Amino acid sequence: MLVSSVITAAGRNSRMEKSQIQMGIPIKNKLLLPFPNGGSDKTLIETTLNNVLSADIDECIVVLGHFADEIMSTLNNISDERVKIIKNKNIDVGLSTSLLNGLNNCKNDYVLCVASDQPTVSNKTYNNLINIFKNSSKINYTNSTNFTNSTKFKNYEKIISVLRRMDFGILNTAKGLGMPFVVNRQEISKYLHNEDDNLNPILRKIFDDEFCFYGVKEENNLELININNYDDYKFVLNEKIKRNY
């Protein structure tokens, strides 16, 4: 089973910009901030992209919007034929629109969906998400309260394997969930059409329609941190230094 990936990198950077202004430091898109990784000097988005490319994926669609030219110049440093960069026609759109744009450009039915501000998520966790999805027919669904007919989940159509936020294993709520996750492209696209919103309200609708959500445990707690503002960024860098990775 071949798996595509979509990385959404089209955001306005508003929370990071606000925190930078409050702290009196130069405004810079968070995706272009330095993010040392494995002894090499990379940006945040390069680290995210390299982690995805190190996973078991067949292609990677990067969706740009705001700051597209600046981000593009950085991504030009990565030479991998699996990478395809696209732009939203309208840059002032919600995350769901960016994700749908990426999904529409995928060649495979199954997709790893990733937020660009999660450089701490490892390729091992991405592969865990993919493997849970691929082996979903082996999951014991009897403990779930979300559906009554487990046989319909054995064809990958109504399953989402997602990095957990609270519980792991079969989930009984979609509260707090977002990317990264692996999903059937056609199934999730139905919910993204005519939406322009953050993903969690949409994931809750999907959950209410009796999809099976399987929470995958993180490799370390830094994987659960989205870098929204400068304090998040400093915290993650300091933790990486303390933990020597």
C-alpha positions in Angstrom: 0.0 0.0 0.0 1.6 3.3 -1.2 1.2 6.3 1.1 1.4 10.0 0.0 2.0 12.8 2.5 0.8 16.4 2.7 2.5 19.1 4.7 0.5 22.3 5.2 2.8 25.3 5.4 0.4 28.1 4.3 -0.4 29.9 7.6 -0.4 33.6 8.4 2.1 33.2 11.3 0.0 35.5 13.4 0.6 34.0 16.8 4.4 33.8 16.3 4.4 37.4 15.0 2.4 38.7 17.9 4.8 37.1 20.4 7.8 38.4 18.6 6.4 41.9 18.7 5.6 41.6 22.4 9.2 40.4 23.1 10.7 43.2 20.9 12.6 40.8 18.6 12.6 40.9 14.8 9.6 39.4 13.1 10.3 36.2 11.2 8.1 33.4 9.9 8.3 30.5 12.4 8.9 28.0 9.6 12.2 29.8 8.7 13.6 30.0 12.3 16.8 28.0 12.9 16.1 24.5 14.1 19.5 22.6 14.6 19.0 18.9 14.0 21.6 16.2 14.2 24.5 18.7 14.2 23.3 20.4 11.0 21.9 23.9 10.7 18.3 23.6 9.3 15.2 25.6 9.5 12.0 24.5 11.2 10.3 23.5 8.0 13.3 21.8 6.6 13.4 19.6 9.7 9.7 18.7 9.4 10.1 17.9 5.7 13.2 15.8 6.2 11.5 13.8 9.0 8.5 13.1 6.7 10.8 12.1 3.8 12.6 9.7 6.1 9.3 7.9 6.7 7.7 5.2 4.5 6.0 7.6 2.1 5.8 7.6 -1.7 5.4 11.4 -2.3 5.3 14.6 -0.4 3.0 17.5 -1.3 3.9 20.8 0.5 1.1 23.4 0.4 2.2 27.1 0.6 0.3 30.3 1.0 1.5 33.2 3.1 5.3 33.8 2.8 5.4 31.3 -0.1 8.4 32.9 -1.8 10.5 32.9 1.3 9.6 29.4 2.2 10.2 28.2 -1.4 13.7 29.5 -1.4 14.5 27.4 1.7 12.8 24.3 0.3 14.9 24.6 -2.8 17.8 23.3 -0.7 16.0 19.9 -0.5 16.5 17.8 -3.6 14.1 14.8 -3.5 12.0 13.8 -6.5 9.2 12.9 -4.1 8.6 16.5 -3.1 6.0 18.6 -5.0 5.4 22.2 -3.9 2.0 23.8 -4.6 0.4 27.1 -3.7 -3.1 28.0 -2.6 -4.8 30.2 -5.2 -6.1 32.4 -2.3 -3.7 32.8 0.6 -6.3 33.9 3.1 -7.8 30.5 3.7 -8.2 28.2 6.7 -6.2 25.0 7.4 -8.9 22.7 6.0 -8.7 24.5 2.6 -4.9 24.1 2.5 -5.2 20.4 3.4 -7.8 19.8 0.7 -5.6 21.5 -1.9 -2.8 19.1 -1.0 -5.0 16.0 -1.0 -6.3 17.0 -4.4 -2.7 16.8 -5.7 -1.9 13.4 -4.2 -1.6 10.3 -6.5 -2.3 7.7 -3.7 -5.5 6.9 -1.8 -3.8 6.9 1.6 -2.2 10.0 3.0 -0.1 11.1 6.0 -1.2 14.6 6.8 1.3 16.7 8.7 1.5 20.3 10.1 4.7 22.1 9.2 5.2 23.4 12.8 5.8 20.0 14.2 9.5 19.5 13.6 9.9 17.3 16.7 7.7 14.5 15.3 10.1 11.7 14.3 10.0 9.5 11.3 9.5 6.6 13.7 6.2 8.1 14.9 5.2 8.7 11.3 5.9 5.1 10.5 3.9 4.0 13.5 1.0 6.0 12.2 1.3 4.4 8.8 1.7 0.9 10.2 -1.3 1.1 12.4 -3.3 2.3 9.4 -2.0 -0.5 7.2 -2.7 -3.2 9.8 -6.1 -1.8 10.9 -7.8 -5.1 10.0 -6.0 -6.7 13.0 -7.3 -4.1 15.5 -9.7 -5.5 18.2 -12.7 -3.1 17.9 -14.8 -4.7 20.6 -13.9 -2.1 23.2 -15.0 0.9 21.2 -18.2 2.7 21.9 -18.2 4.6 18.7 -19.5 2.1 16.2 -21.4 -1.2 16.0 -20.1 -2.9 12.9 -16.4 -3.5 13.1 -16.2 -5.3 9.7 -16.6 -2.1 7.7 -13.3 -0.8 9.0 -11.2 -3.5 7.5 -10.8 -1.8 4.1 -9.1 1.3 5.3 -12.1 3.5 4.4 -13.2 4.7 7.8 -10.1 4.6 9.9 -7.8 7.5 11.0 -4.6 6.7 12.8 -3.6 9.9 14.7 -0.9 11.1 17.1 -2.7 11.0 20.4 -3.3 14.0 22.6 -4.9 12.2 25.6 -5.6 8.5 25.4 -4.0 6.1 22.9 -5.5 3.0 21.2 -9.0 3.1 20.0 -10.4 6.5 21.0 -13.8 7.4 22.3 -13.5 11.1 21.4 -11.8 13.4 18.8 -11.4 16.2 21.4 -8.1 18.0 20.9 -7.0 16.0 17.9 -5.2 17.4 14.8 -2.3 16.5 12.6 -0.4 14.3 12.1 -2.7 11.5 11.0 -3.1 8.9 8.3 -6.4 8.7 6.4 -8.2 7.6 3.3 -7.9 10.6 1.0 -11.3 10.3 -0.6 -13.1 9.8 2.7 -11.7 12.9 4.4 -12.0 15.1 1.3 -15.8 14.7 1.6 -15.7 16.6 4.8 -13.3 19.3 3.7 -15.3 20.5 0.7 -17.1 23.8 1.4 -15.2 24.1 4.7 -12.7 26.8 5.6 -11.9 26.1 9.2 -9.4 24.5 11.6 -9.3 20.8 11.6 -10.6 19.8 15.0 -14.2 20.7 14.4 -14.1 18.8 11.2 -12.5 15.7 12.9 -15.3 15.8 15.4 -17.8 15.6 12.6 -15.9 12.7 11.2 -15.8 10.9 14.5 -19.6 11.4 15.0 -20.0 9.6 11.6 -18.5 6.5 13.2 -15.0 6.6 11.9 -12.5 4.6 14.0 -9.9 6.9 15.5 -6.8 5.1 16.7 -4.4 7.2 18.9 -0.7 6.4 18.4 1.6 7.1 21.3 4.4 9.6 20.8 8.1 8.7 21.0 8.7 11.6 23.5 6.6 14.4 24.8 8.1 17.1 22.6 6.3 15.5 19.7 3.0 16.7 21.1 4.1 20.4 21.0 3.1 22.6 18.1 5.3 25.7 17.8 2.7 28.5 17.8 4.7 31.3 19.5 8.2 32.2 20.4 8.0 30.7 23.9 7.1 27.4 22.3 10.1 27.7 20.0 12.5 28.5 22.8 11.2 25.7 25.0 11.6 23.1 22.3 15.1 24.2 21.5 16.1 24.2 25.2 14.7 20.8 25.7 16.5 19.5 22.6 19.8 20.8 24.1 19.1 19.3 27.5 18.2 15.9 26.0 21.0 16.0 23.5 19.0 15.4 20.3 
